Structure formats: structure tokens, C-alpha cells
Amino acid sequence: MPEPFSGFSTRAVHAGNEVDRHMVTHPKAQPIYQTSVFVYESLAQVDDFLAGNPDNYMYTRIGNPNPAALEELILALEGGEAALFGASGMAAIGAALLGNLEAGDHLIASRELYGTTQSLIEKELGRFGIATTLVDIRDLAAVEAAIGPRTRLIYTETASNPLVRVSDVPALAALAKRRGLKLLVDNTFLSPALYRPLDDGADLVLHSTTKYLNGHSDATGGILAGDAEWVARARRFQINAGGSASPFEAWLTFRGAKTLALRMQAHSRNAQALAEALEAHPQVARVHYPGLPSHPDHALARRLFPRGCSGMLSFTLKGGLAEVDRLIHNLRLAVFAPSLAGVATSISHPGKTSHRALAPEILAELDIHDGTVRVSAGIEEAEDIVGDFVQALDRL
Ligand SMILES: *Cc1c(COP(=O)(O)O)cnc(C)c1O
């Protein structure tokens, strides 16, 4: 409390602010730096900030210790030269693309992208003169044929939503390298505990940390990691466009990420058990999980993901919308919540949520039907998850 100013309102604003100033011990857990701005003691400290001292913070939109801690953590998990944390997965994707591409540039992307990513590419990038060709990302000849003189980037997801089709990242990386392009991989569905795209030659990796990295369905965020120049331009865009994350969201995600490896083992084990049980159930027409020998990418998944295939799977009922509604009603443990990757098992309906905007013929071509249900297997006991689905299906 600065002397001699002691008016009531002055005390209310200033008392207690410096409780940590002379602390003998440091907190074991990271504090939440819930502040929009930092205090400077001299003009020289401003010069030091502008010279790029990473321990000098000025304003939370530009930088804050909580997002910085998370960036350091993800860099240690994914590898790469630099990382950037943003307010959501889409903030990180937007910063990566809009911060690096220019009018006239071209990118090649998987046609099975996360819906909002596809919308960003078509509705926003398109308006700024950045063109995209959507391809079947597993058809390497089609990817190569789409390369033009202004192509800069190949964009894919490690595993697609909702059919969990796997991208051959090593092959795409080799192609990108040979043709002088960058490869960016959205690794949200696998997480670095199960797969590290940068190790297989990708230049950049992305996550919606809203999903597995945080894992508790209570914080929104996104991270970009990899090539230092791309991350630096993405950071400049994020500062200018204002997509920076809040300290509290970063803190929650930092806390959640500590148990990532343990959670991913449990998610993978439970998804495998559930996929096998669903495949054996008479009400189920098809199950899509790369851990099953029946999945078209099973061999590739075994090669890329030896530690497990994560908790995402989908299945198609023999029935349609009415049976899906009854399934939602019958499930006692799993809830219908159109997101994924939390500790609790949840289901979603791609046709009514994530893929709602697609025409019926496109949905049919993608093998997504009225009876298709996506599951995000949680970390509960496998017997309880399997038992819940079996009792719900038995009563359809
Ligand atoms: C959820 C998700 C995103 C978008 O992330 P938000 O945090 O919702 O902005 C991007 N890619 C994939 C694969 C996702 O699942």
C-alpha cells in the first residue's frame, strides 16, 4: 500500500496487490496471471520488452505467463521450433492460415476437414483471394495433381471426423518436401501422447486444445507448433486480430495436459473395447475405428499409432433417425453433447450437428447416414461404457 495515500477508495484499489513481491517461497502450482497489463518501473524496461526479452510481459493480448507456459509444455510434447496458443482451435487455425498466406496463394486440403475449418477456408480465405482445392487426402496422385505454381501448403487432419480415416503423414510429408510445400497437420484427434506429426516430417501441427489436450470439457483453446517463421507470422496475426487466449483458459489447459498420456491410454483401451462390442451387436451395421481389422486404414494406424488409436469412433445403426433418438434416450452413462475428447463418454450425431450443412448426396458419398453416431469414449471403466451401449442397443 503506497504511503501516504490512504483514502478508502485508494485502499480498495491498491492494498494487497503486492503480496507476492517479497515472498520467500514460490508456489508449487502455477499461479493464474489474471491481469490484462504488467507494471513497468522504468523506460529501460520498455526497451527491454521491445528487444524481445521473453520474460518481459506488457499486455495480455501480446503475451502472458499462462499461455507462455502452455506453449512451452506443448513444444516439449510435440517437438518443433516454436508454439502459439490462441483462444480456440479456430483462432489457431485462422492465425496459421491468414497470418501466412497471401492473395493469389493456393492450398490443398483434405475434403474431410472439420466443418468450421472447411467453412473458414471457403468463406473467409476465399474472400481474400486464397484458393483451395479439396482432395481425397489418401490419394497421393490426386494431391500431387492439385499442386499449382502458387501452392504453398498441404492441410490435413491425422484422423478424420467422424469415420476416423487416417492420413498417411509420412508420405504426405515426403511429397510436400519434394515439391517445396509446407505440410500442416491438425492432430486434435490423436494428441502427441499417441502420435507426433513433426517426427514424421510435417512442418506444422495444430490442436483444438478444447479436446484431448485439456481433456475435461471446461476450457476452449488452440495451439500451433512447428516451423518458427510460420509460428512467428501467426503470432503477429493473432496479436493484430485479437485471438489471444485468456490466462485462465491457458491455466486450465496447462493443468489438464499433465495427465494426457494416462488419459489417452484409457481413451484408447475403452474405444477398442466398445468398437469390438458394437461390431458384434445385431443393431449395428458398421463400426469405424482404426483399431479394428475391418477399418480400411487399420494397417496404417498400426504403423503410425502403436500406442493406441485414441477414443474417437463412430458406428452406423441399421435403423435411422428414430432409432438414434431412442439410443440417446436409452443411454444412461453416455450423454449427447456435440463435442469430444472429455473424460466422460459422449456421443454426437454428425448428420444433425457437425455435418448438417452438407447435401444428402455428399453425406452418402462420405458414408455418413441418418443412423451414423459418433462416440467419444471417456476414461470410465470399459465394462461400464460397453454395458451402457449394449443395454441401450438391446432396447431399441
Ligand atoms: C474442435 C476442432 C477444431 C476447432 O477447435 P475449437 O476449439 O472448437 O475452435 C478444429 N479441428 C478439429 C479436428 C476439431 O475437432
The ligand as a Gaussian input file, in Angstrom:
#p B3LYP/6-31G(d) Opt

LIG

0 1
 C      -12.917000     -28.906000     -32.439000
 C      -11.969000     -28.994000     -33.569000
 C      -11.450000     -27.828000     -34.181000
 C      -11.872000     -26.439000     -33.759000
 O      -11.487000     -26.160000     -32.460000
 P      -12.294000     -25.137000     -31.489000
 O      -11.534000     -25.225000     -30.219000
 O      -13.707000     -25.622000     -31.413000
 O      -12.218000     -23.799000     -32.135000
 C      -10.543000     -27.988000     -35.209000
 N      -10.167000     -29.206000     -35.639000
 C      -10.660000     -30.336000     -35.091000
 C      -10.216000     -31.665000     -35.625000
 C      -11.576000     -30.278000     -34.045000
 O      -12.073000     -31.405000     -33.507000

